[in-house]
Amino acid sequence: MGMQSLKTSVINNVQNNLNTKFIKKLLRFISVKPVINLYGQSFKSIADRYLNIYSIRYLNEVYSENYPVAYGSLFLPYELINGLGLKPFLPEVIGGFTAGLGVSGKTIKTASNKWYSSDLCTFHRSATGASEMDLFPKPSFIFSSNLACDAACKSFQSFSRKYGIEKNYYLIDVPYENDKESLHYLSKQLENIFYDVSEKLYKKPDIENLKKAINYSNEFRKFAIEANNIRKQLFDYPQYFNGLNFILPFFGLCGTKETAKLYKIMRDELKEKLLKQDKNKKMKKVLWMHLKPYYRNEIFNILENNNCRVVFEETSNIFWEELNPEKPFESLAGKMLSNPLRGSGENRINAMRNLADSYDVDGVIMFSHWGCRQSNGLSRIIKDSFNRQGIPVLILDGDCVDINNCPAGQIKTRVEGFAEILNSV
């Protein structure tokens, strides 16, 4: 079986066998060394190859029932969860996987049949539908925060009710301001969670394991910063590379040695590309805001064919300072408070303007994902702010998960029109 036929076979089998038993069987099969090595060859980038092999093996562990599983929303301090010895599972990220596997239509329909409103974020609707279809591993703990996404608070609470673990659901309240009082308030929440979960796991609180996770996180941060700095000089990326594919390790697997290794591989690969790139190759540089459609689409091919390339993404931004393993809870609280999506919209605008300057971009694309009120509500202000800098902005309305909310013809017309504007300058 060839590489492409293997991927097609996997997708077809998932679509025709939507149940946990089959998913477990499939993950065990793909995780076998000869099969996963064949699967890995289908990725042109070395970092992409490592990411996909690591993700499959990780999901195989999560579904194996050999480890306590913790559901978590996107912007949590996952060093804490990994330091507790839990296996993080990110329903929002898996919501993106459902789109890539072509099953989001079924999961979203299931959510609708359970009376989840059609104006909600489809990451959450698809994840909720998958949970209702019993496609997810059963969690022992559930964590969410009010950082950036109020839908997470509601959907994760519904997960806790479904699995009957309301007492093991932790909602982290992230303050609006970033000051000493906020830091103390948030760090105490994280500390209390650490000790409470340790007690429920019937084990002694292992601060040393938490410190280990923080050290791995610092390694990842170091390599990611170095990779990001190389990208400031780089035009000729590895084929099909962009940081929007790395959401799972960047957030959920932060604090593991595998993620540190992944970003070292990325740094080394980009460094090699930098040495070999054609310095006469001039392309229009684009900053990407928010996420992307995770089903098959032509957006990046359209940009490429029109002499434009995404040189950086909002989700690849290292916005936090190096963590102090001797002050784990305070450091992790500081990381959450440093997130540009916390507090005033000016925080996000200032962070994006700094990135636009750092990467010397010609334009900005903000993918306006259906149902993401926090992001979409700021879109016009973001556009006006960049326009005052003389930087064109495309607010691209669409849906990251539901292909029916993202008409290909309209997207093509708008992206090509934007590329024409960039190339005319």
C-alpha positions in Angstrom: 0.0 0.0 0.0 1.4 3.4 -1.0 1.6 6.4 1.3 -1.4 8.3 -0.2 -3.6 5.2 -0.4 -2.8 4.6 3.3 -4.0 8.0 4.2 -7.1 7.7 2.0 -7.9 4.3 3.5 -7.6 5.7 7.0 -10.0 8.5 6.3 -12.5 6.3 4.5 -12.4 3.7 7.4 -13.0 6.4 10.0 -15.9 7.8 8.1 -17.5 4.4 7.8 -16.8 3.2 11.3 -17.6 6.1 13.7 -17.2 4.3 17.1 -14.6 4.3 19.8 -13.9 0.6 19.4 -12.8 1.1 15.8 -10.8 4.3 16.6 -8.8 2.4 19.3 -8.2 -0.5 16.8 -7.1 2.0 14.1 -4.7 3.9 16.4 -3.1 0.6 17.5 -2.7 -0.4 13.9 -1.2 2.9 12.7 1.1 3.1 15.7 2.9 -0.1 14.7 6.4 0.9 13.6 6.3 -0.1 9.9 2.9 1.4 9.3 3.6 4.7 11.1 6.9 5.1 9.3 5.1 4.6 5.9 2.5 7.1 7.0 5.2 9.6 8.1 6.8 9.5 4.6 3.7 11.3 3.2 4.8 14.6 4.9 7.4 16.8 3.1 8.6 18.6 6.2 10.7 16.7 8.8 8.9 18.6 11.6 5.5 17.8 10.1 6.5 14.2 9.9 7.6 14.1 13.5 4.5 16.0 14.6 2.1 13.5 12.9 3.9 10.4 14.1 4.1 11.8 17.7 0.4 12.8 17.6 -0.8 9.4 16.5 1.3 7.6 19.1 0.1 10.1 21.7 -3.6 9.6 20.9 -3.1 5.8 21.0 -1.9 6.3 24.6 -4.9 8.5 25.4 -7.4 6.0 24.0 -5.6 3.0 25.6 -7.3 3.4 29.0 -3.9 2.9 30.7 -3.6 6.5 31.8 -5.9 9.1 33.6 -7.2 11.4 30.8 -7.8 15.1 31.4 -9.9 17.2 29.0 -8.6 20.7 28.7 -9.4 23.9 26.8 -6.9 25.6 24.6 -5.1 28.3 26.7 -4.5 26.4 29.9 -1.0 26.0 31.5 -0.6 22.4 30.3 2.7 22.2 32.1 0.5 21.8 35.2 -1.6 19.0 33.7 1.5 17.2 32.2 3.3 17.6 35.6 0.4 15.8 37.3 1.0 12.8 35.1 -2.3 13.2 33.3 -2.8 12.7 29.6 -4.3 15.9 28.1 -7.0 15.6 25.5 -8.1 18.8 23.8 -11.7 18.5 22.4 -11.4 21.8 20.5 -8.3 20.5 18.7 -9.9 17.2 18.0 -12.8 19.2 16.6 -10.3 20.3 14.0 -9.3 16.7 13.4 -13.0 15.8 12.7 -12.9 18.3 9.8 -9.7 16.8 8.4 -11.2 13.4 8.6 -14.4 14.5 6.9 -16.7 13.5 9.7 -17.5 17.0 11.1 -20.8 17.0 9.3 -22.0 14.0 11.4 -20.6 15.4 14.7 -22.1 18.8 14.1 -25.5 17.3 13.2 -25.4 15.3 16.4 -24.8 18.4 18.4 -27.7 20.1 16.6 -30.0 17.2 17.4 -29.0 17.7 21.1 -30.2 21.4 20.8 -26.8 23.0 20.6 -27.4 26.3 18.8 -26.1 26.7 15.2 -24.6 30.1 16.0 -22.0 28.5 18.4 -18.4 27.9 17.5 -18.1 24.8 15.3 -15.0 23.6 17.1 -17.1 23.2 20.2 -20.2 22.0 18.4 -18.2 19.3 16.6 -16.4 18.3 19.8 -19.7 18.2 21.7 -21.3 16.1 19.0 -18.3 13.7 19.0 -18.7 13.4 22.8 -22.4 12.6 22.5 -21.5 9.9 19.9 -19.1 8.5 22.5 -16.1 9.0 20.2 -13.9 10.5 22.9 -11.9 8.7 25.6 -13.6 8.9 29.0 -11.9 11.6 31.2 -11.0 11.5 34.8 -10.6 15.3 35.1 -11.8 18.3 33.1 -10.2 21.7 33.1 -11.2 24.9 31.3 -10.6 28.6 31.7 -12.4 31.8 30.7 -9.4 33.0 28.8 -10.4 34.1 25.3 -13.3 31.7 24.9 -16.5 31.8 26.9 -17.9 28.8 24.9 -15.2 26.6 26.6 -16.7 27.2 30.0 -20.1 26.0 28.9 -19.1 23.1 26.7 -16.6 21.7 29.2 -19.1 21.9 32.0 -21.5 19.8 29.8 -18.7 17.3 29.4 -18.4 17.0 33.1 -22.1 16.3 33.4 -22.1 13.7 30.6 -19.3 11.7 32.3 -20.6 12.2 35.8 -17.4 13.9 37.1 -18.8 17.4 38.1 -16.6 17.3 41.2 -13.5 16.8 39.0 -14.3 19.8 36.8 -12.0 22.8 37.4 -12.9 26.2 35.9 -9.9 28.6 36.1 -10.9 32.2 36.4 -8.3 34.4 34.7 -8.6 38.1 35.8 -9.0 40.9 33.3 -6.0 42.9 34.6 -2.4 41.8 34.7 -1.1 43.0 38.1 0.2 41.6 41.4 -3.3 40.9 42.8 -4.3 39.1 39.7 -1.0 37.1 39.7 -1.6 36.0 43.3 -5.2 35.2 42.7 -4.5 33.1 39.7 -1.4 31.3 41.1 -3.4 30.2 44.2 -6.0 28.7 41.9 -3.4 26.7 40.1 -1.7 25.6 43.3 -5.0 24.5 44.8 -5.8 22.5 41.7 -2.5 20.8 41.8 -2.9 19.6 45.3 -6.5 18.7 45.0 -6.0 16.6 41.8 -3.0 14.9 43.5 -5.2 14.0 46.4 -7.9 12.6 44.1 -5.2 10.5 42.3 -4.2 9.1 45.7 -0.6 10.1 45.3 1.8 12.5 47.0 2.0 15.9 45.3 5.1 15.6 43.0 6.5 19.1 42.7 9.7 17.7 41.2 7.7 16.3 38.3 6.0 19.7 37.8 9.4 21.3 37.8 10.5 18.8 35.1 7.5 19.7 33.0 8.4 23.4 33.3 12.0 22.7 32.3 10.8 20.9 29.2 8.5 23.9 28.5 11.4 26.2 28.7 13.4 24.1 26.3 10.4 24.2 23.9 10.2 27.9 24.3 13.9 28.4 23.5 13.7 26.4 20.3 10.4 28.0 19.2 11.9 31.5 19.7 14.9 30.5 17.6 12.7 29.0 14.9 10.5 32.1 14.9 13.6 34.3 14.5 14.8 32.3 11.5 11.4 32.8 10.0 11.9 36.5 10.0 14.6 36.0 7.3 13.1 33.1 5.5 11.1 33.0 2.3 11.6 29.4 1.1 9.8 27.3 3.8 9.6 23.5 3.7 6.8 22.7 1.4 3.3 23.0 3.0 4.8 24.2 6.3 3.0 26.6 8.6 2.6 26.8 12.3 -1.2 26.5 12.2 -0.7 22.7 12.1 1.2 22.7 15.4 -1.7 23.7 17.8 -1.7 20.4 19.8 2.0 20.4 20.8 2.2 24.2 21.1 -0.5 24.2 23.7 -1.6 20.8 25.0 1.7 19.0 25.0 3.7 21.9 26.3 5.8 20.5 29.1 6.8 17.3 27.4 10.2 16.3 26.1 8.6 15.3 22.8 7.4 18.8 22.1 10.9 20.2 23.0 12.4 17.8 20.5 9.8 18.7 17.9 10.7 22.4 18.0 14.4 21.6 18.0 13.8 19.6 14.7 11.8 22.6 13.4 14.5 25.0 14.3 17.2 22.9 12.6 15.1 22.3 9.5 14.4 26.0 9.1 18.0 26.9 9.7 19.1 24.6 6.9 16.4 26.1 4.6 17.8 29.6 5.4 21.3 28.6 4.3 20.0 27.2 1.0 17.2 29.6 0.1 17.2 31.7 -3.1 17.8 35.3 -1.9 16.4 36.6 -5.1 13.0 35.0 -4.5 10.7 37.9 -3.6 7.2 37.1 -2.3 4.6 39.2 -0.6 4.7 38.4 3.2 1.4 37.7 5.0 0.7 37.6 8.8 -2.2 35.1 9.6 -4.5 35.8 12.5 -6.7 33.2 14.2 -6.9 29.6 12.9 -7.4 28.1 9.4 -9.9 25.6 7.9 -8.8 22.1 8.8 -10.6 20.4 5.9 -9.1 20.3 2.5 -9.0 23.8 1.0 -7.0 25.9 -1.5 -6.4 29.1 0.5 -2.6 28.6 0.8 -2.2 27.3 -2.7 -4.1 30.4 -4.0 -1.7 32.6 -2.0 1.3 30.7 -3.3 0.1 30.9 -6.9 -0.2 34.7 -6.5 3.3 35.3 -5.2 2.1 35.5 -1.5 3.1 33.5 1.5 2.2 33.3 5.1 5.4 34.1 7.0 4.0 33.9 10.5 0.8 33.1 12.5 -0.7 34.5 15.6 -0.8 31.0 17.2 3.1 30.7 16.9 3.8 33.7 19.0 5.8 33.1 22.2 4.3 35.8 24.4 5.5 34.6 27.8 8.7 35.0 29.7 10.9 32.0 30.7 9.2 30.1 33.5 10.8 29.7 36.9 10.7 26.0 38.1 11.3 27.2 41.7 8.0 29.3 41.5 5.9 27.0 39.3 2.4 28.3 40.1 3.4 31.9 40.0 5.2 31.4 36.7 2.3 29.5 35.1 -0.1 32.2 36.3 2.2 34.8 34.7 2.1 32.9 31.4 -1.7 32.9 31.4 -1.8 36.6 32.2 0.7 37.4 29.5 -1.6 36.0 26.8 -2.5 38.8 24.4 -6.1 37.4 24.2 -6.6 38.2 27.9 -8.2 41.5 28.9 -8.6 44.5 26.6 -8.6 44.0 22.8 -5.7 46.5 22.7 -3.5 43.7 24.0 -4.1 41.6 21.0 -3.9 44.6 18.6 -0.6 45.7 20.0 0.8 42.1 19.9 -0.2 41.7 16.2 1.2 45.1 15.3 4.5 44.1 16.9 4.5 40.9 14.9 3.7 42.7 11.7 6.7 45.0 12.3 9.0 42.1 13.3 8.2 40.1 10.2 7.9 43.1 7.9 4.7 41.9 6.4 2.9 43.3 3.4 -0.6 42.3 4.5 -2.6 40.6 7.2 -5.3 37.9 6.8 -7.7 37.4 9.7 -9.7 34.2 9.3 -13.1 35.2 10.8 -14.2 31.8 12.1 -18.0 31.2 12.5 -19.2 31.6 16.0 -16.0 33.0 17.5 -17.5 36.1 19.0 -14.4 37.3 20.8 -12.3 37.3 17.7 -14.9 38.4 15.2 -16.1 41.3 17.4 -12.6 42.8 17.2 -12.1 42.3 13.5 -13.1 45.8 12.3 -11.0 47.5 15.0 -8.0 45.3 14.0 -8.5 46.2 10.3 -8.7 49.9 11.0 -5.6 49.7 13.2 -3.5 48.0 10.5 -4.8 50.3 7.8 -3.5 53.3 9.8 -0.1 51.6 9.5 -0.6 51.3 5.8 -1.0 47.5 6.0 -3.9 46.0 4.0 -6.1 43.5 5.9 -8.4 40.8 4.6 -11.2 39.8 7.0 -11.9 36.3 5.5 -15.3 35.1 6.7 -15.5 31.3 6.9 -15.5 28.3 9.2 -12.5 26.2 10.4 -14.6 23.0 10.9 -17.8 23.1 8.8 -17.1 23.2 5.1 -20.7 24.2 4.4 -20.0 27.6 6.0 -17.0 28.3 3.8 -18.0 28.6 0.1 -14.9 27.8 -1.9 -15.7 30.1 -4.8 -16.2 33.1 -2.6 -13.0 32.4 -0.7 -11.0 32.0 -3.9 -12.3 35.4 -5.3 -11.6 37.3 -2.1 -8.1 35.8 -1.6 -7.1 36.4 -5.2 -8.4 40.0 -4.9 -6.4 40.5 -1.8 -3.3 39.1 -3.4 -3.8 41.5 -6.3 -3.8 44.4 -3.9 -0.6 43.2 -2.3 1.2 42.7 -5.6 0.1 46.1 -6.9 2.2 47.9 -4.2 
